[in-house]
């Protein structure tokens, strides 16, 4: 890797100063346009979206609406009991 970067550095230094400045300017212009585009896109998306926040209670997807939490059993303890008593 060091040799590769050394060769790139030598090639960069071999370029005329005017071309180095032009390449650097093109890179900064590209970076500026990309940054401006991203900022515009974020601004557009946030101004377009509705600012309503819906707050609901968290529901456990495992629980069914007909089951009560008191009737639920721990599956691990059930499995261990079945194994201990050799139930299947």
N, C-alpha and C positions, 0 to 999 in steps of 0.2 A: 504494500500500500504506500509506503514511504516513497518508493521509486516512482510510482504512478503520480503521486502528488508533486514530486520534484520535477518530473517531466512536464506536468501541466503548468507549474510555476515558471519553468524555463520558457515554455511556449508563450505564456502570458507576457513575460518580460521581453520576449523577442518582438512582440507586436509594437508598432509605432504608438507613441503616446496618444496621438489623435484618435486612433482606432480603439485604444483602451478606454478613453473617455466616452466615445460613442457607445461602445458595448455597455459600459457602466450606466450611461444615461438611459439606454433602452431597457436595461434590467429594472432601474428605478421607476421608469414610466410604466412598465408592465406591472410591477408591484403596486404602484399607486392606483392604476386602473382596477386591478383585482380587489384591492382594499376598498375603493370607492364603491365598486359593484356589490360587495358583500355588505357594506354598511347600508347602501340603498335598499338591498333586498331585506335586511333585518328591519329597517325603518318601515318599509312598505308592509311587511307581514304583521308587524305589531300595530300599525295604524289601522289595518284592515280588520283585524280580529276583534271579536266582541270582548268586552272586559267583564263579562259575567262569570262568576265563579260559583259552581254548583257544589254545595257541601252536603254529603250524604253520610249516613252511618256506614261503617265498614261491616260487611257481612261475610261470614265464614262460608266459603263455597263448599266445604265438606259437609256442613250441617244442612240437613233438609228442613224445610219449613215445618213439616209435620213432626219431626223428632225434637225432643227436648234435650238440652245438654245433660240433664241428670241421668238419662237413660243410655247415654253413650258410654262405651267401654274403651279402655285403652287397648289398642290392637296388640302392642308388644306384650303386655301382661296376659292378654288372652292367648296369644301364641305360646308363651312360656307355660301357662297352665295346661293348655292342650298337649304340649309336648311332655310335660311332667306326668300328666295322667293318661298319656298315650291316646288322646282323642284326635280324630281327624275330621 
